[in-house]
Amino acid sequence: MTLLELSKQYAHSAHLLRMRIRTLRQMERNAEDEETRQQLHRRIADLQPMLSQCRQLQLLTAHYYERSFHRNERYTL
């Protein structure tokens, strides 16, 4: 698997996470009780870092071999 192929998988995963977060936010707005609302909020908070990481890794793997690309210090290959 090439880094470009891996980049596409990260982009797809980010899309799925983004859609799930949207769904959970809608569920949170429509929740009847506070406990359910808090559970949904925690789940959203758990997914946010995963979305951020997918986006960062997608960018890194897509442009890794470009000379002008500034690599992210957080991730190394």
Biopython code that builds the backbone (N, CA, C, O; Angstrom):
import numpy as np
from Bio.PDB.StructureBuilder import StructureBuilder

atoms = [
    (1, "MET", "N", (0.842, -1.170, 0.000)),
    (1, "MET", "CA", (0.000, 0.000, 0.000)),
    (1, "MET", "C", (0.897, 1.247, 0.000)),
    (1, "MET", "O", (1.855, 1.338, 0.767)),
    (2, "THR", "N", (0.572, 2.180, -0.856)),
    (2, "THR", "CA", (1.345, 3.418, -0.925)),
    (2, "THR", "C", (0.795, 4.437, 0.069)),
    (2, "THR", "O", (-0.312, 4.285, 0.588)),
    (3, "LEU", "N", (1.585, 5.474, 0.325)),
    (3, "LEU", "CA", (1.123, 6.526, 1.228)),
    (3, "LEU", "C", (-0.080, 7.264, 0.651)),
    (3, "LEU", "O", (-0.945, 7.712, 1.404)),
    (4, "LEU", "N", (-0.148, 7.397, -0.658)),
    (4, "LEU", "CA", (-1.297, 8.048, -1.278)),
    (4, "LEU", "C", (-2.567, 7.218, -1.070)),
    (4, "LEU", "O", (-3.633, 7.771, -0.798)),
    (5, "GLU", "N", (-2.459, 5.919, -1.193)),
    (5, "GLU", "CA", (-3.608, 5.043, -0.923)),
    (5, "GLU", "C", (-4.020, 5.137, 0.540)),
    (5, "GLU", "O", (-5.207, 5.172, 0.863)),
    (6, "LEU", "N", (-3.029, 5.176, 1.412)),
    (6, "LEU", "CA", (-3.300, 5.304, 2.837)),
    (6, "LEU", "C", (-3.980, 6.644, 3.126)),
    (6, "LEU", "O", (-4.874, 6.723, 3.969)),
    (7, "SER", "N", (-3.556, 7.681, 2.433)),
    (7, "SER", "CA", (-4.153, 8.995, 2.582)),
    (7, "SER", "C", (-5.647, 8.963, 2.248)),
    (7, "SER", "O", (-6.460, 9.574, 2.942)),
    (8, "LYS", "N", (-5.993, 8.254, 1.190)),
    (8, "LYS", "CA", (-7.402, 8.138, 0.800)),
    (8, "LYS", "C", (-8.208, 7.406, 1.867)),
    (8, "LYS", "O", (-9.367, 7.744, 2.109)),
    (9, "GLN", "N", (-7.613, 6.420, 2.496)),
    (9, "GLN", "CA", (-8.308, 5.702, 3.566)),
    (9, "GLN", "C", (-8.513, 6.600, 4.778)),
    (9, "GLN", "O", (-9.567, 6.559, 5.412)),
    (10, "TYR", "N", (-7.504, 7.414, 5.103)),
    (10, "TYR", "CA", (-7.664, 8.365, 6.205)),
    (10, "TYR", "C", (-8.765, 9.377, 5.885)),
    (10, "TYR", "O", (-9.557, 9.727, 6.761)),
    (11, "ALA", "N", (-8.820, 9.844, 4.653)),
    (11, "ALA", "CA", (-9.853, 10.797, 4.249)),
    (11, "ALA", "C", (-11.243, 10.166, 4.378)),
    (11, "ALA", "O", (-12.185, 10.813, 4.836)),
    (12, "HIS", "N", (-11.361, 8.917, 3.976)),
    (12, "HIS", "CA", (-12.638, 8.214, 4.088)),
    (12, "HIS", "C", (-13.028, 8.037, 5.555)),
    (12, "HIS", "O", (-14.185, 8.239, 5.924)),
    (13, "SER", "N", (-12.068, 7.662, 6.381)),
    (13, "SER", "CA", (-12.333, 7.496, 7.813)),
    (13, "SER", "C", (-12.754, 8.822, 8.437)),
    (13, "SER", "O", (-13.658, 8.855, 9.273)),
    (14, "ALA", "N", (-12.109, 9.907, 8.040)),
    (14, "ALA", "CA", (-12.470, 11.233, 8.557)),
    (14, "ALA", "C", (-13.895, 11.590, 8.155)),
    (14, "ALA", "O", (-14.648, 12.159, 8.945)),
    (15, "HIS", "N", (-14.253, 11.258, 6.938)),
    (15, "HIS", "CA", (-15.621, 11.521, 6.468)),
    (15, "HIS", "C", (-16.633, 10.745, 7.316)),
    (15, "HIS", "O", (-17.650, 11.301, 7.732)),
    (16, "LEU", "N", (-16.360, 9.478, 7.571)),
    (16, "LEU", "CA", (-17.263, 8.666, 8.378)),
    (16, "LEU", "C", (-17.370, 9.204, 9.803)),
    (16, "LEU", "O", (-18.462, 9.253, 10.369)),
    (17, "LEU", "N", (-16.252, 9.604, 10.377)),
    (17, "LEU", "CA", (-16.272, 10.176, 11.727)),
    (17, "LEU", "C", (-17.073, 11.481, 11.755)),
    (17, "LEU", "O", (-17.859, 11.716, 12.674)),
    (18, "ARG", "N", (-16.869, 12.313, 10.755)),
    (18, "ARG", "CA", (-17.589, 13.586, 10.677)),
    (18, "ARG", "C", (-19.102, 13.344, 10.597)),
    (18, "ARG", "O", (-19.883, 14.034, 11.253)),
    (19, "MET", "N", (-19.498, 12.373, 9.800)),
    (19, "MET", "CA", (-20.922, 12.054, 9.674)),
    (19, "MET", "C", (-21.484, 11.512, 10.989)),
    (19, "MET", "O", (-22.606, 11.846, 11.369)),
    (20, "ARG", "N", (-20.715, 10.686, 11.674)),
    (20, "ARG", "CA", (-21.174, 10.134, 12.950)),
    (20, "ARG", "C", (-21.307, 11.230, 14.005)),
    (20, "ARG", "O", (-22.259, 11.229, 14.786)),
    (21, "ILE", "N", (-20.364, 12.156, 14.031)),
    (21, "ILE", "CA", (-20.429, 13.262, 14.981)),
    (21, "ILE", "C", (-21.662, 14.120, 14.702)),
    (21, "ILE", "O", (-22.339, 14.556, 15.633)),
    (22, "ARG", "N", (-21.955, 14.362, 13.434)),
    (22, "ARG", "CA", (-23.166, 15.119, 13.086)),
    (22, "ARG", "C", (-24.419, 14.420, 13.596)),
    (22, "ARG", "O", (-25.311, 15.048, 14.164)),
    (23, "THR", "N", (-24.468, 13.120, 13.384)),
    (23, "THR", "CA", (-25.614, 12.339, 13.845)),
    (23, "THR", "C", (-25.751, 12.407, 15.361)),
    (23, "THR", "O", (-26.847, 12.603, 15.885)),
    (24, "LEU", "N", (-24.638, 12.246, 16.057)),
    (24, "LEU", "CA", (-24.670, 12.290, 17.517)),
    (24, "LEU", "C", (-25.070, 13.673, 18.025)),
    (24, "LEU", "O", (-25.785, 13.777, 19.021)),
    (25, "ARG", "N", (-24.625, 14.724, 17.363)),
    (25, "ARG", "CA", (-25.021, 16.086, 17.765)),
    (25, "ARG", "C", (-26.523, 16.282, 17.610)),
    (25, "ARG", "O", (-27.175, 16.890, 18.459)),
    (26, "GLN", "N", (-27.055, 15.762, 16.525)),
    (26, "GLN", "CA", (-28.509, 15.849, 16.311)),
    (26, "GLN", "C", (-29.246, 15.068, 17.398)),
    (26, "GLN", "O", (-30.246, 15.539, 17.941)),
    (27, "MET", "N", (-28.750, 13.885, 17.708)),
    (27, "MET", "CA", (-29.356, 13.074, 18.771)),
    (27, "MET", "C", (-29.259, 13.793, 20.117)),
    (27, "MET", "O", (-30.184, 13.742, 20.927)),
    (28, "GLU", "N", (-28.133, 14.461, 20.345)),
    (28, "GLU", "CA", (-27.936, 15.194, 21.592)),
    (28, "GLU", "C", (-28.943, 16.341, 21.710)),
    (28, "GLU", "O", (-29.505, 16.571, 22.781)),
    (29, "ARG", "N", (-29.164, 17.050, 20.617)),
    (29, "ARG", "CA", (-30.141, 18.143, 20.636)),
    (29, "ARG", "C", (-31.557, 17.632, 20.902)),
    (29, "ARG", "O", (-32.354, 18.312, 21.549)),
    (30, "ASN", "N", (-31.865, 16.445, 20.406)),
    (30, "ASN", "CA", (-33.215, 15.898, 20.536)),
    (30, "ASN", "C", (-33.408, 15.019, 21.761)),
    (30, "ASN", "O", (-34.508, 14.520, 21.999)),
    (31, "ALA", "N", (-32.360, 14.828, 22.535)),
    (31, "ALA", "CA", (-32.440, 13.936, 23.701)),
    (31, "ALA", "C", (-33.432, 14.481, 24.726)),
    (31, "ALA", "O", (-33.500, 15.683, 24.986)),
    (32, "GLU", "N", (-34.187, 13.566, 25.287)),
    (32, "GLU", "CA", (-35.211, 13.937, 26.267)),
    (32, "GLU", "C", (-34.636, 14.175, 27.657)),
    (32, "GLU", "O", (-35.034, 15.118, 28.339)),
    (33, "ASP", "N", (-33.702, 13.326, 28.080)),
    (33, "ASP", "CA", (-33.202, 13.443, 29.446)),
    (33, "ASP", "C", (-31.726, 13.853, 29.463)),
    (33, "ASP", "O", (-30.996, 13.670, 28.489)),
    (34, "GLU", "N", (-31.324, 14.404, 30.583)),
    (34, "GLU", "CA", (-29.971, 14.943, 30.742)),
    (34, "GLU", "C", (-28.900, 13.854, 30.697)),
    (34, "GLU", "O", (-27.816, 14.084, 30.161)),
    (35, "GLU", "N", (-29.181, 12.687, 31.243)),
    (35, "GLU", "CA", (-28.204, 11.597, 31.247)),
    (35, "GLU", "C", (-27.853, 11.164, 29.824)),
    (35, "GLU", "O", (-26.682, 10.974, 29.496)),
    (36, "THR", "N", (-28.861, 11.012, 28.997)),
    (36, "THR", "CA", (-28.632, 10.644, 27.592)),
    (36, "THR", "C", (-27.841, 11.734, 26.888)),
    (36, "THR", "O", (-26.926, 11.445, 26.117)),
    (37, "ARG", "N", (-28.190, 12.978, 27.152)),
    (37, "ARG", "CA", (-27.491, 14.108, 26.553)),
    (37, "ARG", "C", (-26.013, 14.107, 26.942)),
    (37, "ARG", "O", (-25.150, 14.355, 26.100)),
    (38, "GLN", "N", (-25.725, 13.832, 28.193)),
    (38, "GLN", "CA", (-24.336, 13.784, 28.662)),
    (38, "GLN", "C", (-23.571, 12.623, 28.037)),
    (38, "GLN", "O", (-22.405, 12.776, 27.671)),
    (39, "GLN", "N", (-24.212, 11.471, 27.912)),
    (39, "GLN", "CA", (-23.562, 10.314, 27.275)),
    (39, "GLN", "C", (-23.213, 10.626, 25.823)),
    (39, "GLN", "O", (-22.118, 10.310, 25.360)),
    (40, "LEU", "N", (-24.131, 11.234, 25.123)),
    (40, "LEU", "CA", (-23.878, 11.590, 23.727)),
    (40, "LEU", "C", (-22.765, 12.635, 23.625)),
    (40, "LEU", "O", (-21.917, 12.565, 22.735)),
    (41, "HIS", "N", (-22.778, 13.594, 24.536)),
    (41, "HIS", "CA", (-21.731, 14.623, 24.543)),
    (41, "HIS", "C", (-20.355, 13.994, 24.783)),
    (41, "HIS", "O", (-19.379, 14.374, 24.136)),
    (42, "ARG", "N", (-20.276, 13.043, 25.701)),
    (42, "ARG", "CA", (-18.995, 12.354, 25.954)),
    (42, "ARG", "C", (-18.542, 11.571, 24.732)),
    (42, "ARG", "O", (-17.356, 11.552, 24.401)),
    (43, "ARG", "N", (-19.489, 10.926, 24.066)),
    (43, "ARG", "CA", (-19.136, 10.164, 22.861)),
    (43, "ARG", "C", (-18.601, 11.091, 21.773)),
    (43, "ARG", "O", (-17.628, 10.763, 21.094)),
    (44, "ILE", "N", (-19.230, 12.230, 21.612)),
    (44, "ILE", "CA", (-18.755, 13.219, 20.637)),
    (44, "ILE", "C", (-17.345, 13.680, 21.020)),
    (44, "ILE", "O", (-16.466, 13.790, 20.164)),
    (45, "ALA", "N", (-17.140, 13.946, 22.301)),
    (45, "ALA", "CA", (-15.823, 14.385, 22.774)),
    (45, "ALA", "C", (-14.763, 13.311, 22.530)),
    (45, "ALA", "O", (-13.604, 13.642, 22.276)),
    (46, "ASP", "N", (-15.134, 12.043, 22.600)),
    (46, "ASP", "CA", (-14.193, 10.955, 22.315)),
    (46, "ASP", "C", (-13.855, 10.869, 20.830)),
    (46, "ASP", "O", (-12.733, 10.518, 20.466)),
    (47, "LEU", "N", (-14.815, 11.186, 19.983)),
    (47, "LEU", "CA", (-14.598, 11.075, 18.536)),
    (47, "LEU", "C", (-13.839, 12.266, 17.949)),
    (47, "LEU", "O", (-13.187, 12.124, 16.915)),
    (48, "GLN", "N", (-13.911, 13.428, 18.582)),
    (48, "GLN", "CA", (-13.252, 14.622, 18.055)),
    (48, "GLN", "C", (-11.742, 14.447, 17.859)),
    (48, "GLN", "O", (-11.232, 14.795, 16.794)),
    (49, "PRO", "N", (-11.004, 13.916, 18.856)),
    (49, "PRO", "CA", (-9.560, 13.720, 18.626)),
    (49, "PRO", "C", (-9.271, 12.709, 17.500)),
    (49, "PRO", "O", (-8.285, 12.844, 16.775)),
    (50, "MET", "N", (-10.121, 11.723, 17.368)),
    (50, "MET", "CA", (-9.936, 10.747, 16.297)),
    (50, "MET", "C", (-10.096, 11.420, 14.938)),
    (50, "MET", "O", (-9.332, 11.145, 14.014)),
    (51, "LEU", "N", (-11.085, 12.297, 14.815)),
    (51, "LEU", "CA", (-11.297, 13.038, 13.574)),
    (51, "LEU", "C", (-10.091, 13.925, 13.273)),
    (51, "LEU", "O", (-9.607, 13.970, 12.142)),
    (52, "SER", "N", (-9.623, 14.612, 14.275)),
    (52, "SER", "CA", (-8.456, 15.479, 14.099)),
    (52, "SER", "C", (-7.230, 14.676, 13.644)),
    (52, "SER", "O", (-6.510, 15.103, 12.742)),
    (53, "GLN", "N", (-7.001, 13.541, 14.255)),
    (53, "GLN", "CA", (-5.863, 12.699, 13.883)),
    (53, "GLN", "C", (-5.994, 12.181, 12.462)),
    (53, "GLN", "O", (-5.013, 12.147, 11.719)),
    (54, "CYS", "N", (-7.193, 11.779, 12.081)),
    (54, "CYS", "CA", (-7.401, 11.298, 10.705)),
    (54, "CYS", "C", (-7.084, 12.399, 9.707)),
    (54, "CYS", "O", (-6.433, 12.153, 8.691)),
    (55, "ARG", "N", (-7.540, 13.607, 9.991)),
    (55, "ARG", "CA", (-7.276, 14.728, 9.080)),
    (55, "ARG", "C", (-5.778, 15.019, 8.988)),
    (55, "ARG", "O", (-5.251, 15.233, 7.896)),
    (56, "GLN", "N", (-5.099, 15.026, 10.125)),
    (56, "GLN", "CA", (-3.663, 15.302, 10.133)),
    (56, "GLN", "C", (-2.888, 14.218, 9.392)),
    (56, "GLN", "O", (-1.985, 14.518, 8.611)),
    (57, "LEU", "N", (-3.239, 12.968, 9.634)),
    (57, "LEU", "CA", (-2.533, 11.868, 8.975)),
    (57, "LEU", "C", (-2.851, 11.805, 7.491)),
    (57, "LEU", "O", (-1.999, 11.414, 6.693)),
    (58, "GLN", "N", (-4.054, 12.180, 7.114)),
    (58, "GLN", "CA", (-4.404, 12.224, 5.696)),
    (58, "GLN", "C", (-3.535, 13.245, 4.979)),
    (58, "GLN", "O", (-3.013, 12.987, 3.895)),
    (59, "LEU", "N", (-3.391, 14.403, 5.600)),
    (59, "LEU", "CA", (-2.552, 15.455, 5.014)),
    (59, "LEU", "C", (-1.089, 15.018, 4.946)),
    (59, "LEU", "O", (-0.421, 15.216, 3.931)),
    (60, "LEU", "N", (-0.607, 14.435, 6.014)),
    (60, "LEU", "CA", (0.788, 13.991, 6.059)),
    (60, "LEU", "C", (1.077, 12.935, 4.992)),
    (60, "LEU", "O", (2.067, 13.037, 4.267)),
    (61, "THR", "N", (0.223, 11.932, 4.897)),
    (61, "THR", "CA", (0.478, 10.849, 3.943)),
    (61, "THR", "C", (0.266, 11.293, 2.496)),
    (61, "THR", "O", (0.898, 10.756, 1.586)),
    (62, "ALA", "N", (-0.610, 12.260, 2.281)),
    (62, "ALA", "CA", (-0.854, 12.736, 0.910)),
    (62, "ALA", "C", (0.313, 13.543, 0.371)),
    (62, "ALA", "O", (0.584, 13.523, -0.830)),
    (63, "HIS", "N", (1.002, 14.252, 1.249)),
    (63, "HIS", "CA", (2.048, 15.176, 0.789)),
    (63, "HIS", "C", (3.443, 14.821, 1.298)),
    (63, "HIS", "O", (4.352, 15.647, 1.220)),
    (64, "TYR", "N", (3.621, 13.647, 1.801)),
    (64, "TYR", "CA", (4.866, 13.271, 2.464)),
    (64, "TYR", "C", (6.099, 13.457, 1.584)),
    (64, "TYR", "O", (7.141, 13.899, 2.069)),
    (65, "TYR", "N", (5.996, 13.129, 0.315)),
    (65, "TYR", "CA", (7.172, 13.168, -0.554)),
    (65, "TYR", "C", (7.370, 14.503, -1.266)),
    (65, "TYR", "O", (8.316, 14.643, -2.041)),
    (66, "GLU", "N", (6.517, 15.470, -1.030)),
    (66, "GLU", "CA", (6.687, 16.781, -1.638)),
    (66, "GLU", "C", (7.754, 17.552, -0.878)),
    (66, "GLU", "O", (7.701, 17.638, 0.349)),
    (67, "ARG", "N", (8.702, 18.101, -1.578)),
    (67, "ARG", "CA", (9.823, 18.793, -0.940)),
    (67, "ARG", "C", (9.371, 19.999, -0.119)),
    (67, "ARG", "O", (9.926, 20.273, 0.946)),
    (68, "SER", "N", (8.389, 20.700, -0.602)),
    (68, "SER", "CA", (7.974, 21.937, 0.066)),
    (68, "SER", "C", (7.011, 21.692, 1.229)),
    (68, "SER", "O", (6.648, 22.631, 1.936)),
    (69, "PHE", "N", (6.602, 20.457, 1.430)),
    (69, "PHE", "CA", (5.625, 20.166, 2.484)),
    (69, "PHE", "C", (6.286, 20.205, 3.854)),
    (69, "PHE", "O", (7.309, 19.558, 4.077)),
    (70, "HIS", "N", (5.698, 20.962, 4.765)),
    (70, "HIS", "CA", (6.199, 21.047, 6.142)),
    (70, "HIS", "C", (5.606, 19.868, 6.917)),
    (70, "HIS", "O", (4.394, 19.796, 7.120)),
    (71, "ARG", "N", (6.446, 18.976, 7.335)),
    (71, "ARG", "CA", (5.979, 17.791, 8.042)),
    (71, "ARG", "C", (5.504, 18.127, 9.445)),
    (71, "ARG", "O", (5.994, 19.057, 10.085)),
    (72, "ASN", "N", (4.557, 17.362, 9.893)),
    (72, "ASN", "CA", (4.007, 17.517, 11.226)),
    (72, "ASN", "C", (4.969, 16.865, 12.225)),
    (72, "ASN", "O", (5.328, 15.699, 12.058)),
    (73, "GLU", "N", (5.386, 17.590, 13.244)),
    (73, "GLU", "CA", (6.327, 17.057, 14.234)),
    (73, "GLU", "C", (5.694, 15.953, 15.067)),
    (73, "GLU", "O", (6.393, 15.123, 15.647)),
    (74, "ARG", "N", (4.389, 15.948, 15.123)),
    (74, "ARG", "CA", (3.671, 14.980, 15.955)),
    (74, "ARG", "C", (3.760, 13.559, 15.392)),
    (74, "ARG", "O", (3.815, 12.582, 16.139)),
    (75, "TYR", "N", (3.773, 13.468, 14.075)),
    (75, "TYR", "CA", (3.777, 12.158, 13.432)),
    (75, "TYR", "C", (5.037, 11.983, 12.594)),
    (75, "TYR", "O", (5.457, 12.900, 11.888)),
    (76, "THR", "N", (5.623, 10.819, 12.677)),
    (76, "THR", "CA", (6.734, 10.492, 11.802)),
    (76, "THR", "C", (6.457, 9.127, 11.189)),
    (76, "THR", "O", (5.805, 8.275, 11.792)),
    (77, "LEU", "N", (6.954, 8.944, 10.010)),
    (77, "LEU", "CA", (6.767, 7.662, 9.310)),
    (77, "LEU", "C", (8.055, 6.879, 9.323)),
    (77, "LEU", "O", (8.110, 5.773, 8.787)),
]
sb = StructureBuilder()
sb.init_structure("model")
sb.init_model(0)
sb.init_chain("A")
sb.init_seg("    ")
for serial, (resi, resn, name, xyz) in enumerate(atoms, 1):
    if name == "N":
        sb.init_residue(resn, " ", resi, " ")
    sb.init_atom(name, np.array(xyz, "f"), 0.0, 1.0, " ", f" {name:<3s}", serial, name[0])
structure = sb.get_structure()
